[in-house]
Amino acid sequence: MSERQYRRIPFEAEVQLAAGEHSWSCRLLDIALKGALLESSVPLNLPPETMARIAIPLPGSAITLDFQAMLAHQEATHLGFKFLHEDLDTLTHLRTLLELNTGDPEGIRSELLTWLKG
């Protein structure tokens, strides 16, 4: 089994998932520099590689992380998304969130540099 290139941190928040004409409230279970794991209250049965928008309002803040993403895997009510595009503000806030929750700012910066070179 291959090791993940980007660390995932457990982080719970309510999120909005939108795909096509449909939108659902989901729960964020964990997040990484390049993806997130969501949980829905019911199985959504989305086709593989569904393109979606994920909006994650940060609790206690006016900041919302906004991603264009692709469904990478799905198991029952758990949906794994790969981030494809985010604006600079979202990337900056995500980096800060990861740094604060890992306690390893240098490690997150290293992951970011790896991602930017990739």
DSSP file (Angstrom, degrees, kcal/mol; ACC not computed):
  #  RESIDUE AA STRUCTURE BP1 BP2  ACC     N-H-->O    O-->H-N    N-H-->O    O-->H-N    TCO  KAPPA ALPHA  PHI   PSI    X-CA   Y-CA   Z-CA
    1    1 A M              0   0    0      0, 0.0     2,-0.1     0, 0.0     0, 0.0   0.000 360.0 360.0 360.0 131.7    0.0    0.0    0.0
    2    2 A S        -     0   0    0      1,-0.1     2,-0.3     0, 0.0     3,-0.0  -0.467 360.0-116.5 -79.8 149.3    1.4    3.4   -1.0
    3    3 A E        -     0   0    0     -2,-0.1    -1,-0.1     1,-0.1     2,-0.1  -0.613  33.8-104.1 -84.5 142.9    1.9    6.1    1.6
    4    4 A R        -     0   0    0     -2,-0.3    -1,-0.1     1,-0.1     3,-0.1  -0.371  18.6-149.3 -65.0 142.0   -0.1    9.3    1.2
    5    5 A Q  S    S+     0   0    0      1,-0.1     2,-0.4    -2,-0.1    -1,-0.1   0.792  83.5  48.0 -81.3 -29.1    1.9   12.3   -0.1
    6    6 A Y  S    S-     0   0    0    109,-0.0     2,-0.2   106,-0.0    -1,-0.1  -0.947  88.0-120.4-119.1 131.7   -0.2   14.9    1.7
    7    7 A R        -     0   0    0     -2,-0.4    26,-0.4    -3,-0.1     2,-0.4  -0.453  22.1-146.3 -70.0 136.7   -1.1   14.6    5.4
    8    8 A R        -     0   0    0     -2,-0.2    24,-0.2    24,-0.1    28,-0.1  -0.846  10.7-158.0-100.8 139.2   -4.8   14.5    6.2
    9    9 A I  E     -A   31   0A   0     22,-2.8    22,-2.1    -2,-0.4     2,-0.3  -0.947  23.3-114.7-116.3 139.2   -6.1   16.2    9.4
   10   10 A P  E     +A   30   0A   0      0, 0.0     2,-0.3     0, 0.0    20,-0.3  -0.558  47.8 160.2 -66.3 130.1   -9.3   15.4   11.1
   11   11 A F  E     -     0   0A   0     18,-1.8     2,-0.5    -2,-0.3    -2,-0.1  -0.831  25.3-153.1-157.1 112.9  -11.4   18.5   10.9
   12   12 A E  E     +     0   0A   0     -2,-0.3     2,-0.3    15,-0.1    17,-0.2  -0.763  31.8 137.4 -96.0 132.1  -15.2   18.5   11.4
   13   13 A A  E     -A   28   0A   0     15,-0.8    15,-3.4    -2,-0.5     2,-0.4  -0.967  53.8-102.8-161.1 155.4  -17.3   21.2    9.7
   14   14 A E  E     -A   27   0A   0     -2,-0.3     2,-0.3    13,-0.2    13,-0.2  -0.709  46.0-175.1 -81.7 135.8  -20.6   21.5    7.9
   15   15 A V  E     -A   26   0A   0     11,-2.8    11,-2.6    -2,-0.4     2,-0.5  -0.893  25.5-128.1-131.5 160.1  -20.0   21.9    4.1
   16   16 A Q  E     -AB  25  55A   0     39,-2.4    39,-2.5    -2,-0.3     2,-0.5  -0.951  21.5-166.3-108.6 126.6  -22.0   22.5    1.0
   17   17 A L  E     -AB  24  54A   0      7,-2.9     7,-2.9    -2,-0.5     2,-0.4  -0.958   7.0-176.0-112.0 126.2  -21.5   20.0   -1.9
   18   18 A A  E     +AB  23  53A   0     35,-2.6    35,-2.8    -2,-0.5     2,-0.4  -0.988   9.4 170.6-127.5 130.4  -22.8   21.0   -5.3
   19   19 A A  E >   -A   22   0A   0      3,-2.1     3,-2.1    -2,-0.4     2,-0.2  -0.962  64.8 -43.9-138.6 119.0  -22.7   18.8   -8.4
   20   20 A G  T 3  S-     0   0    0     -2,-0.4    32,-0.0    31,-0.3     0, 0.0  -0.434 124.7 -18.9  61.8-128.7  -24.6   19.9  -11.5
   21   21 A E  T 3  S+     0   0    0     -2,-0.2     2,-0.3    -3,-0.1    -1,-0.3   0.436 122.4  88.4 -88.5  -1.3  -28.1   21.1  -10.5
   22   22 A H  E <   -A   19   0A   0     -3,-2.1    -3,-2.1     2,-0.0     2,-0.3  -0.699  50.9-174.3-106.5 151.9  -28.0   19.3   -7.1
   23   23 A S  E     -A   18   0A   0     -2,-0.3     2,-0.3    -5,-0.2    -5,-0.2  -0.998   3.2-176.6-143.4 142.0  -26.7   20.5   -3.7
   24   24 A W  E     -A   17   0A   0     -7,-2.9    -7,-2.9    -2,-0.3     2,-0.5  -0.978  26.9-125.4-137.4 149.0  -26.3   18.7   -0.4
   25   25 A S  E     +A   16   0A   0     -2,-0.3    16,-0.5    -9,-0.2     2,-0.3  -0.839  42.2 169.6 -88.5 130.8  -25.2   19.5    3.1
   26   26 A C  E     -A   15   0A   0    -11,-2.6   -11,-2.8    -2,-0.5     2,-0.5  -0.789  32.7-113.3-132.7 175.6  -22.5   17.2    4.2
   27   27 A R  E     -AC  14  39A   0     12,-2.8    12,-2.4    -2,-0.3     2,-0.4  -0.965  22.8-132.4-116.9 129.6  -20.0   16.9    7.1
   28   28 A L  E     +AC  13  38A   0    -15,-3.4   -15,-0.8    -2,-0.5    10,-0.2  -0.668  24.8 176.7 -76.9 128.7  -16.3   17.3    6.5
   29   29 A L  E     -     0   0A   0      8,-3.1   -18,-1.8     1,-0.4     2,-0.3   0.807  64.6 -10.9-100.6 -43.5  -14.4   14.5    8.3
   30   30 A D  E     -AC  10  37A   0      7,-1.2     7,-2.3   -20,-0.3    -1,-0.4  -0.984  59.2-157.4-153.9 163.9  -10.8   15.3    7.2
   31   31 A I  E     +AC   9  36A   0    -22,-2.1   -22,-2.8    -2,-0.3     2,-0.3  -0.985   8.0 179.1-144.9 149.7   -8.9   17.6    4.9
   32   32 A A  E >   - C   0  35A   0      3,-2.9     3,-0.6    -2,-0.3   -24,-0.1  -0.817  50.0 -88.8-138.0 177.8   -5.5   17.7    3.2
   33   33 A L  T 3  S+     0   0    0    -26,-0.4   -25,-0.1    -2,-0.3    62,-0.1   0.831 126.4  27.8 -60.5 -32.4   -3.8   20.0    0.8
   34   34 A K  T 3  S+     0   0    0      1,-0.1    49,-2.4    48,-0.0     2,-0.3   0.285 125.6   2.4-117.7  10.9   -5.2   18.1   -2.2
   35   35 A G  E <   -CD  32  82A   0     -3,-0.6    -3,-2.9    47,-0.3     2,-0.3  -0.997  50.9-137.4-177.9 176.6   -8.5   16.6   -1.0
   36   36 A A  E     -CD  31  81A   0     45,-1.9    45,-3.0    -2,-0.3     2,-0.5  -0.991  14.9-133.5-150.4 153.5  -11.1   16.0    1.6
   37   37 A L  E     -CD  30  80A   0     -7,-2.3    -8,-3.1    -2,-0.3    -7,-1.2  -0.961  29.2-172.8-110.8 122.6  -13.3   13.3    3.0
   38   38 A L  E     -CD  28  79A   0     41,-3.0    41,-2.8    -2,-0.5     2,-0.4  -0.763  13.5-150.7-111.8 158.0  -17.0   14.1    3.3
   39   39 A E  E     -CD  27  78A   0    -12,-2.4   -12,-2.8    -2,-0.3     2,-0.3  -0.998  10.0-161.1-128.3 129.7  -19.9   12.3    4.9
   40   40 A S        -     0   0    0     37,-2.5   -14,-0.1    -2,-0.4     4,-0.0  -0.697  28.3-121.9-103.2 161.0  -23.5   12.7    3.8
   41   41 A S  S    S+     0   0    0    -16,-0.5    -1,-0.1    -2,-0.3    36,-0.1   0.732  99.7  22.6 -74.5 -20.6  -26.6   11.7    5.8
   42   42 A V  S    S-     0   0    0     35,-0.1     2,-0.1    34,-0.1    -1,-0.1  -0.965 101.0 -86.1-138.4 154.7  -27.6    9.4    3.0
   43   43 A P        -     0   0    0      0, 0.0    34,-0.2     0, 0.0    -2,-0.0  -0.430  34.3-165.3 -60.6 132.9  -25.7    7.6    0.2
   44   44 A L        -     0   0    0     32,-0.5    33,-0.1    -2,-0.1    35,-0.0   0.701  12.4-152.9 -94.3 -22.4  -25.5    9.9   -2.8
   45   45 A N        +     0   0    0     31,-0.4    32,-0.1     1,-0.2    29,-0.0   0.903  24.8 178.7  49.7  50.7  -24.5    7.3   -5.4
   46   46 A L        -     0   0    0      1,-0.1    -1,-0.2     4,-0.0     3,-0.1  -0.550  34.2-101.6 -79.2 146.7  -22.6    9.9   -7.6
   47   47 A P    >   -     0   0    0      0, 0.0     3,-1.3     0, 0.0    24,-0.2  -0.350  49.8 -87.6 -63.7 149.3  -20.9    8.6  -10.7
   48   48 A P  T 3  S+     0   0    0      0, 0.0    24,-0.1     0, 0.0    25,-0.0  -0.257 113.7  19.9 -55.3 146.3  -17.1    8.2  -10.5
   49   49 A E  T 3  S+     0   0    0     22,-1.5     2,-0.1     1,-0.2    23,-0.1   0.704  83.5 172.1  63.5  24.2  -15.1   11.4  -11.3
   50   50 A T    <   -     0   0    0     -3,-1.3    21,-2.4    21,-0.1     2,-0.4  -0.433  31.2-128.9 -59.8 132.4  -18.2   13.6  -10.7
   51   51 A M  E     + E   0  70A   0     19,-0.2     2,-0.3    -2,-0.1   -31,-0.3  -0.706  40.0 166.0 -85.3 137.2  -17.1   17.3  -10.8
   52   52 A A  E     - E   0  69A   0     17,-2.8    17,-3.1    -2,-0.4     2,-0.5  -0.944  37.2-126.0-148.0 164.0  -18.3   19.3   -7.8
   53   53 A R  E     -BE  18  68A   0    -35,-2.8   -35,-2.6    -2,-0.3     2,-0.5  -0.967  23.5-163.6-112.6 132.6  -18.0   22.5   -5.9
   54   54 A I  E     -BE  17  67A   0     13,-2.5    13,-2.7    -2,-0.5     2,-0.5  -0.978   3.3-169.8-119.9 122.0  -17.2   22.2   -2.2
   55   55 A A  E     -BE  16  66A   0    -39,-2.5   -39,-2.4    -2,-0.5    11,-0.2  -0.959   2.4-173.3-113.4 122.8  -17.7   25.2    0.1
   56   56 A I  E     - E   0  65A   0      9,-3.2     9,-2.9    -2,-0.5     2,-0.4  -0.885   9.5-157.4-119.7  98.2  -16.4   24.9    3.7
   57   57 A P  E     - E   0  64A   0      0, 0.0     7,-0.3     0, 0.0   -43,-0.2  -0.619  23.8-126.3 -72.7 128.3  -17.3   27.7    6.0
   58   58 A L    >   -     0   0    0      5,-2.9     3,-1.5    -2,-0.4     5,-0.2  -0.626  30.3-107.6 -78.2 127.8  -14.7   27.8    8.8
   59   59 A P  T 3  S+     0   0    0      0, 0.0     3,-0.1     0, 0.0    -1,-0.1  -0.232 100.4  12.1 -56.8 137.0  -16.4   27.7   12.2
   60   60 A G  T 3  S+     0   0    0      1,-0.2     2,-0.3    -3,-0.0    -2,-0.0   0.694 116.8  86.4  72.5  19.8  -16.3   31.0   14.1
   61   61 A S  S <  S-     0   0    0     -3,-1.5    -1,-0.2     2,-0.2     0, 0.0  -0.949  77.7-129.8-146.1 161.4  -15.1   32.9   11.0
   62   62 A A  S    S+     0   0    0     -2,-0.3     2,-0.3    -3,-0.1    -2,-0.0   0.339  77.2 111.8 -91.1   5.6  -16.4   34.7    7.9
   63   63 A I        -     0   0    0     -5,-0.2    -5,-2.9    -4,-0.1     2,-0.4  -0.633  46.4-171.5 -86.1 134.8  -14.0   32.7    5.8
   64   64 A T  E     -E   57   0A   0     -2,-0.3     2,-0.4    -7,-0.3    29,-0.1  -0.993  16.9-142.0-125.0 125.1  -15.2   30.0    3.4
   65   65 A L  E     -E   56   0A   0     -9,-2.9    -9,-3.2    -2,-0.4     2,-0.5  -0.721  21.4-163.7 -81.6 133.1  -12.9   27.6    1.6
   66   66 A D  E     +E   55   0A   0     -2,-0.4    21,-0.6   -11,-0.2     2,-0.4  -0.969  11.5 175.1-128.7 118.7  -14.1   27.1   -1.9
   67   67 A F  E     -EF  54  86A   0    -13,-2.7   -13,-2.5    -2,-0.5     2,-0.5  -0.924  30.7-144.4-125.4 145.0  -12.9   24.2   -4.1
   68   68 A Q  E     +EF  53  85A   0     17,-2.8    16,-3.1    -2,-0.4    17,-1.8  -0.936  44.2 171.9 -95.5 130.6  -13.6   22.7   -7.5
   69   69 A A  E     -EF  52  83A   0    -17,-3.1   -17,-2.8    -2,-0.5     2,-0.4  -0.889  32.8-135.0-142.2 166.1  -13.2   19.0   -6.9
   70   70 A M  E     -EF  51  82A   0     12,-2.4    12,-2.8    -2,-0.3     2,-0.5  -0.986  32.3-111.9-125.7 136.1  -13.6   15.6   -8.5
   71   71 A L  E     + F   0  81A   0    -21,-2.4   -22,-1.5    -2,-0.4    10,-0.3  -0.533  36.1 175.8 -66.2 118.2  -15.0   12.5   -6.7
   72   72 A A  E     -     0   0A   0      8,-3.1     2,-0.3    -2,-0.5     9,-0.2   0.799  62.9  -7.9 -95.2 -36.6  -12.1   10.1   -6.3
   73   73 A H  E     - F   0  80A   0      7,-1.6     7,-2.9   -25,-0.0    -1,-0.4  -0.988  56.1-161.3-158.6 159.4  -13.9    7.4   -4.3
   74   74 A Q  E     + F   0  79A   0     -2,-0.3     2,-0.4     5,-0.2     5,-0.2  -0.987   8.4 176.3-148.4 133.3  -17.2    6.7   -2.6
   75   75 A E  E >   - F   0  78A   0      3,-2.6     3,-2.5    -2,-0.3     2,-0.3  -0.886  65.9 -59.3-141.6 108.0  -18.1    4.1    0.0
   76   76 A A  T 3  S-     0   0    0     -2,-0.4   -32,-0.5     1,-0.3   -31,-0.4  -0.408 124.1 -10.7  55.9-114.3  -21.7    4.3    1.4
   77   77 A T  T 3  S+     0   0    0     -2,-0.3   -37,-2.5   -34,-0.2     2,-0.5   0.402 116.8  95.8 -96.8   3.2  -22.0    7.8    2.9
   78   78 A H  E <   -DF  39  75A   0     -3,-2.5    -3,-2.6   -39,-0.2     2,-0.5  -0.824  52.7-171.7 -97.8 130.9  -18.3    8.6    2.7
   79   79 A L  E     -DF  38  74A   0    -41,-2.8   -41,-3.0    -2,-0.5     2,-0.6  -0.979   8.9-157.0-126.0 120.4  -17.1   10.6   -0.3
   80   80 A G  E     -DF  37  73A   0     -7,-2.9    -8,-3.1    -2,-0.5    -7,-1.6  -0.862  15.3-168.4 -99.1 124.1  -13.5   11.3   -1.1
   81   81 A F  E     -DF  36  71A   0    -45,-3.0   -45,-1.9    -2,-0.6     2,-0.5  -0.893  16.1-146.3-115.7 142.2  -12.8   14.3   -3.3
   82   82 A K  E     -DF  35  70A   0    -12,-2.8   -12,-2.4    -2,-0.4     2,-0.3  -0.916  26.2-126.0-100.7 126.8   -9.6   15.4   -5.0
   83   83 A F  E     + F   0  69A   0    -49,-2.4   -14,-0.3    -2,-0.5     3,-0.1  -0.567  31.7 172.8 -73.5 132.2   -9.2   19.2   -5.2
   84   84 A L  E     +     0   0A   0    -16,-3.1     2,-0.3     1,-0.4   -15,-0.2   0.709  63.9   7.8-107.7 -32.8   -8.6   20.4   -8.7
   85   85 A H  E     + F   0  68A   0    -17,-1.8   -17,-2.8     2,-0.0    -1,-0.4  -0.988  56.6 163.2-155.5 140.7   -8.8   24.2   -8.3
   86   86 A E  E     - F   0  67A   0     -2,-0.3   -19,-0.1   -19,-0.2     2,-0.1  -0.975  37.0-108.4-150.3 154.1   -9.0   26.8   -5.6
   87   87 A D     >  -     0   0    0    -21,-0.6     4,-2.4    -2,-0.3     5,-0.2  -0.308  38.3-101.4 -79.4 171.2   -8.4   30.5   -5.5
   88   88 A L  H  > S+     0   0    0      1,-0.2     4,-2.6     2,-0.2     5,-0.2   0.873 121.1  53.4 -62.6 -39.6   -5.3   32.0   -3.7
   89   89 A D  H  > S+     0   0    0      2,-0.2     4,-2.5     1,-0.2    -1,-0.2   0.928 110.2  47.7 -61.6 -44.6   -7.3   33.0   -0.6
   90   90 A T  H  > S+     0   0    0      1,-0.2     4,-2.7     2,-0.2    -2,-0.2   0.928 112.6  48.7 -61.8 -45.2   -8.6   29.5   -0.2
   91   91 A L  H  X S+     0   0    0     -4,-2.4     4,-2.5     2,-0.2    -1,-0.2   0.906 111.7  49.8 -62.2 -41.6   -5.2   28.0   -0.6
   92   92 A T  H  X S+     0   0    0     -4,-2.6     4,-2.1     2,-0.2    -2,-0.2   0.929 113.8  44.4 -63.2 -46.2   -3.7   30.5    1.9
   93   93 A H  H  X S+     0   0    0     -4,-2.5     4,-2.5     2,-0.2    -2,-0.2   0.872 112.7  52.4 -68.0 -36.4   -6.4   29.7    4.5
   94   94 A L  H  X S+     0   0    0     -4,-2.7     4,-2.7    -5,-0.2     5,-0.2   0.928 108.7  50.4 -63.5 -44.6   -6.1   26.0    3.9
   95   95 A R  H  X S+     0   0    0     -4,-2.5     4,-2.7     1,-0.2    -2,-0.2   0.932 111.9  47.4 -58.7 -45.9   -2.4   26.1    4.4
   96   96 A T  H  X S+     0   0    0     -4,-2.1     4,-2.7     2,-0.2     5,-0.2   0.917 111.1  51.6 -61.9 -43.7   -2.8   28.0    7.7
   97   97 A L  H  X S+     0   0    0     -4,-2.5     4,-1.9     1,-0.2    -2,-0.2   0.921 112.8  45.3 -58.3 -46.0   -5.5   25.5    8.9
   98   98 A L  H  X S+     0   0    0     -4,-2.7     4,-1.7     2,-0.2     6,-0.3   0.910 112.4  51.1 -66.2 -42.4   -3.2   22.6    8.2
   99   99 A E  H  X>S+     0   0    0     -4,-2.7     4,-1.8    -5,-0.2     5,-0.5   0.928 112.7  45.8 -60.3 -45.3   -0.2   24.3    9.8
  100  100 A L  H  <5S+     0   0    0     -4,-2.7    -1,-0.2     1,-0.2    -2,-0.2   0.862 116.0  45.4 -67.4 -35.6   -2.2   25.0   13.0
  101  101 A N  H  <5S+     0   0    0     -4,-1.9    -1,-0.2    -5,-0.2    -2,-0.2   0.651 118.4  40.4 -87.5 -15.3   -3.7   21.6   13.2
  102  102 A T  H  <5S-     0   0    0     -4,-1.7    -2,-0.2    -3,-0.2    -1,-0.2   0.682  92.2-139.1 -98.2 -22.6   -0.5   19.6   12.5
  103  103 A G  T  <5S+     0   0    0     -4,-1.8    -3,-0.1    -5,-0.3    -4,-0.1   0.698  77.2 103.1  69.8  17.6    1.8   21.8   14.6
  104  104 A D     >< +     0   0    0     -5,-0.5     4,-2.0    -6,-0.3     5,-0.2  -0.597  36.9 164.7-133.4  71.5    4.3   21.3   11.8
  105  105 A P  H  > S+     0   0    0      0, 0.0     4,-2.5     0, 0.0     5,-0.2   0.875  79.8  52.8 -57.8 -38.5    4.4   24.5    9.6
  106  106 A E  H  > S+     0   0    0      1,-0.2     4,-2.2     2,-0.2     5,-0.1   0.904 108.1  50.6 -65.1 -40.3    7.6   23.5    7.9
  107  107 A G  H  > S+     0   0    0      2,-0.2     4,-2.1     1,-0.2    -1,-0.2   0.901 111.7  47.4 -63.6 -40.8    6.2   20.1    6.9
  108  108 A I  H  X S+     0   0    0     -4,-2.0     4,-2.6     2,-0.2    -2,-0.2   0.898 110.8  51.6 -68.1 -40.1    3.1   21.7    5.4
  109  109 A R  H  X S+     0   0    0     -4,-2.5     4,-2.5     2,-0.2    -2,-0.2   0.895 109.2  51.4 -62.1 -38.4    5.3   24.3    3.6
  110  110 A S  H  X S+     0   0    0     -4,-2.2     4,-2.3     2,-0.2    -2,-0.2   0.915 110.1  48.5 -64.0 -43.3    7.3   21.4    2.2
  111  111 A E  H  X S+     0   0    0     -4,-2.1     4,-2.6     2,-0.2    -2,-0.2   0.907 111.0  51.6 -61.4 -41.6    4.1   19.6    1.0
  112  112 A L  H  X S+     0   0    0     -4,-2.6     4,-2.7     2,-0.2    -2,-0.2   0.919 109.8  48.5 -62.8 -44.4    2.9   22.9   -0.6
  113  113 A L  H  X S+     0   0    0     -4,-2.5     4,-1.9     2,-0.2    -1,-0.2   0.896 111.4  50.4 -63.6 -39.8    6.2   23.3   -2.5
  114  114 A T  H  X S+     0   0    0     -4,-2.3     4,-1.4     2,-0.2    -2,-0.2   0.922 112.3  47.5 -60.8 -44.8    6.0   19.7   -3.6
  115  115 A W  H  < S+     0   0    0     -4,-2.6    -2,-0.2     1,-0.2    -1,-0.2   0.909 110.7  50.8 -63.8 -43.4    2.5   20.3   -4.8
  116  116 A L  H  < S+     0   0    0     -4,-2.7    -1,-0.2     1,-0.2    -2,-0.2   0.833 112.3  47.0 -65.1 -32.6    3.4   23.5   -6.6
  117  117 A K  H  <        0   0    0     -4,-1.9    -1,-0.2     1,-0.2    -2,-0.2   0.765 360.0 360.0 -77.2 -25.6    6.3   21.8   -8.4
  118  118 A G     <        0   0    0     -4,-1.4    -1,-0.2    -3,-0.2    -2,-0.2   0.464 360.0 360.0 -73.3 360.0    4.1   18.8   -9.4
